[in-house]
Amino acid sequence: MAEGRPRSARRRLGIAVALGGAAATMVLPDRLRLDHRFPFVGVAAFRPLITGSALTAAALLATRPRSRLAAALVGAVGLAGAGAVVGRVIRRPAPAPAPGDLTILTVNVLNGRADSGELATLVAREAPDFVVLPEAGSDFRDKLMPLVETLGYQSWVSTPPGAKDGKSVTLLAARRAGDVRVRSGSGMRLRHLEATGGVLGARILFAVHTTAPMSRRRAARWQRDLAVVEQWCRAPVAPIVAGDFNATLDHSPLRAAVRGCRSAAAGTGRGLLGTYPSSVPPWRGIQIDHVFVPAGTVTTRFEVVDVAGSDHRGVLARVRLSAASTRREE
């Protein structure tokens, strides 16, 4: 009997440590430097939901006296995960939108399958200065532009005519954006667009679509794509970067890439609203479509919007490039 108790205690300790370790791997893969590797890159994307599951499991384990050590370890991991995401649901006071604000809309249009009429209606209603459309090539642009040209929009495509929509990015600029200059750029697996001039001044707006990290090889390519974004965000004039990043802010490579910039969702209380997949409610999805703006920029409006025919929701951000956002330019 005396030997049985220590053996039972050691067994409970082993189980508690195993459960705590498993929870840490699922909730904190970034801190364990696993979140850039396949398949952990996918696990990291769902940290908010997995954190909730860990806290629920800890509460259930705590109801059993012999499982309280396991409850404590899993609960500690869950609290660490909650600490990493809670800032994205905190809403801070923000000024009301003003005429001088810049409005940016980004929507992944699923290989050109999104409803161009519904997207045109959204553009007409919201009047964004720039529209970034990952997975939109010349074919989709040719369907969309007759519906928005009368609104004063012009457009550019990252790839030549004939390229597949899924390998392309389209950018629209409103007449209000002024004399914008746009060029197609390489460096990422998929070509991107770079806009400057007009209302942007010397600042560059990058319209992007990074590789989806769905395999070991693609995860490595995704990291290289994000390293390109990191170079842009280190420029003397902080950029705007918008599009489909196939990454959430729970991924350390994305956080490193946009250091010096901030998500337009920050401070709006909507930083956990999912943009993918559109087939589930936003609270169950992941936010992989982003608008990143210079540090010091104020967000006056942020919405996650639906567009029929796409597996993504879009992001609509209205921002004010305040004096604070130019400190890196001086």
Secondary structure as UniProt FT lines:
FT   TURN            2..3
FT   HELIX           4..27
FT   TURN            29..33
FT   TURN            35..36
FT   TURN            38..39
FT   HELIX           40..45
FT   HELIX           47..61
FT   TURN            62..63
FT   HELIX           65..67
FT   HELIX           68..85
FT   HELIX           86..89
FT   TURN            99..100
FT   STRAND          102..106
FT   TURN            110..113
FT   HELIX           116..126
FT   STRAND          130..134
FT   HELIX           138..148
FT   HELIX           149..151
FT   STRAND          154..157
FT   TURN            161..162
FT   HELIX           165..167
FT   STRAND          169..173
FT   HELIX           175..177
FT   STRAND          180..185
FT   STRAND          192..197
FT   HELIX           198..200
FT   TURN            201..202
FT   STRAND          205..209
FT   HELIX           216..233
FT   STRAND          240..244
FT   TURN            249..250
FT   HELIX           252..257
FT   TURN            258..260
FT   STRAND          261..263
FT   TURN            264..267
FT   TURN            271..272
FT   TURN            278..279
FT   HELIX           282..284
FT   STRAND          289..294
FT   TURN            295..296
FT   STRAND          298..305
FT   TURN            308..309
FT   STRAND          314..320
FT   HELIX           323..329
//
